[in-house]
Amino acid sequence: MVTASNALRLRNIEISWRAGKLFGFPLFSTIFLFVTITLTFLVYTQQLYHHTVTMVCYNWIGVNWFVTSYLMSKRFVTDHGIVKNINDPSQTVAWSRIMDYVERNSGKQMKYIFFYPEHVPGERSRSIRLELDVPVGKSLSFGSIIQCKLGRRFSLGEPEVTGIEQLK
């Protein structure tokens, strides 16, 4: 319920994508749900009705686990920032906190690495790294959001070269 309420509280979602290990779905919860549904089907076809309540309970657990892990593995890009895991505030970063980022092409996905400061009271702030794998199908949309949100701060522009430096 906490995970579902965290997902429902997100506002102004600009783009999102599945990031699980099994075709975008979470691996273990998907396998567990598939096994429980298969066993329920077998119990029903073998007419073992005294196991029905047990199988309904396992299916309920499987559905809850699947929904929770699916929402946790989903990546959200909102108007406010990037949410890598909706249950972990340390994996959420606002656009205004990003100090620098790196973009890499790794075949099927674009890898973005964002750096932002962590402020701990009484200590020196340190840089935190947030890695985000963006599917190729979403990379153009994500790139335009990056340009819109971070482009002004990180635009390099053309260097001014005059005189003899221009010939080198």
C-alpha positions in Angstrom: 0.0 0.0 0.0 2.9 2.4 0.8 4.5 1.8 -2.6 1.1 2.3 -4.4 0.4 5.5 -2.5 3.9 6.8 -3.3 3.3 6.1 -7.0 -0.1 7.8 -6.9 1.4 10.9 -5.2 3.8 11.6 -8.0 2.7 14.7 -10.0 3.6 16.0 -13.4 5.2 12.8 -14.7 6.8 13.6 -18.0 8.1 10.2 -18.9 8.4 6.8 -17.3 9.6 3.3 -18.2 9.9 -0.2 -16.9 13.3 -1.2 -15.7 13.0 -4.8 -14.4 15.3 -7.6 -15.4 12.6 -9.8 -17.1 11.6 -7.9 -20.2 11.1 -4.8 -18.0 9.3 -6.7 -15.3 10.8 -7.6 -11.9 12.3 -11.1 -12.1 11.5 -12.9 -8.8 8.0 -11.6 -8.3 7.0 -12.3 -11.9 8.3 -15.9 -11.6 6.5 -16.4 -8.2 3.2 -15.0 -9.6 3.5 -17.3 -12.7 4.2 -20.4 -10.5 1.3 -19.6 -8.2 -1.1 -19.1 -11.1 0.1 -22.3 -12.7 -0.4 -24.2 -9.4 -3.8 -22.7 -9.0 -4.8 -23.9 -12.5 -3.5 -27.4 -11.7 -5.4 -27.5 -8.4 -8.5 -26.5 -10.2 -8.1 -29.0 -13.0 -7.3 -31.9 -10.6 -10.4 -30.9 -8.5 -8.5 -30.5 -5.3 -10.9 -28.0 -4.0 -9.7 -28.3 -0.4 -6.5 -26.4 -1.5 -8.4 -23.6 -3.1 -8.1 -21.2 -0.1 -4.3 -21.8 0.2 -3.8 -21.1 -3.5 -6.0 -17.9 -3.3 -3.7 -16.7 -0.5 -0.6 -17.5 -2.5 -2.0 -15.7 -5.5 -2.9 -12.7 -3.3 0.7 -12.6 -2.0 2.1 -13.0 -5.5 -0.1 -10.1 -6.9 0.9 -7.8 -4.1 4.6 -8.6 -4.4 4.4 -8.2 -8.2 2.7 -4.8 -8.1 5.1 -3.5 -5.4 8.2 -4.6 -7.1 6.9 -3.4 -10.5 6.3 0.1 -9.2 9.6 0.1 -7.3 11.6 -0.9 -10.5 9.8 1.7 -12.7 11.7 4.9 -13.4 9.9 8.2 -13.3 11.0 11.6 -14.7 8.8 14.4 -13.3 8.7 18.1 -13.7 10.5 18.3 -10.3 13.2 15.7 -10.9 14.2 12.1 -11.4 12.7 9.2 -9.3 14.7 6.0 -9.6 13.0 4.2 -6.7 9.7 5.6 -5.3 10.4 4.0 -1.9 14.0 5.3 -1.5 14.3 9.1 -1.1 18.1 8.8 -1.6 17.4 7.7 -5.2 15.3 10.8 -6.0 17.0 13.9 -7.1 15.6 17.3 -8.0 16.7 19.1 -11.2 18.1 22.0 -9.2 20.4 19.8 -7.1 22.2 18.2 -10.1 25.8 19.5 -10.3 26.9 17.6 -13.4 26.0 14.6 -15.6 27.6 12.2 -18.0 25.8 10.6 -21.0 27.0 7.3 -22.5 25.7 5.1 -25.3 25.8 1.4 -24.2 24.1 -0.4 -27.1 20.5 -1.1 -26.1 20.4 1.7 -23.5 21.7 5.2 -22.9 23.4 5.5 -19.5 23.1 8.8 -17.7 25.2 9.4 -14.5 24.1 12.4 -12.4 26.1 13.9 -9.7 24.5 15.9 -6.8 25.6 17.0 -3.4 24.6 15.3 -0.1 24.4 17.6 2.8 25.0 16.0 6.2 24.8 18.3 9.2 28.2 18.8 10.8 30.1 17.3 7.9 31.5 18.4 4.6 29.1 17.8 1.7 30.0 15.0 -0.6 29.0 14.2 -4.2 26.4 11.4 -4.7 26.2 9.5 -8.0 22.8 8.4 -9.5 23.0 6.1 -12.5 20.0 5.8 -14.8 19.7 3.4 -17.8 17.3 4.9 -20.4 15.9 2.6 -23.1 16.8 3.7 -26.6 13.1 4.2 -27.4 12.9 6.8 -24.6 16.3 8.4 -25.1 15.1 11.2 -27.4 12.3 12.2 -25.1 14.6 12.0 -22.1 17.4 14.0 -23.9 14.9 16.8 -24.7 13.8 16.9 -21.0 17.5 17.0 -20.0 18.1 19.9 -22.4 15.1 21.7 -21.1 15.8 21.3 -17.4 19.6 21.3 -17.4 20.6 22.7 -20.7 21.0 26.3 -19.6 23.3 25.5 -16.8 25.5 23.1 -18.7 25.6 24.6 -22.2 29.1 24.9 -23.3 28.6 27.3 -26.2 31.4 28.2 -28.7 34.7 29.2 -27.3 35.9 32.6 -28.3 39.2 32.4 -30.2 41.0 35.4 -31.6 44.3 36.2 -33.3 47.1 33.6 -33.3 45.2 31.1 -31.1 42.7 30.6 -34.0 45.4 29.1 -36.2 46.5 26.5 -33.7 
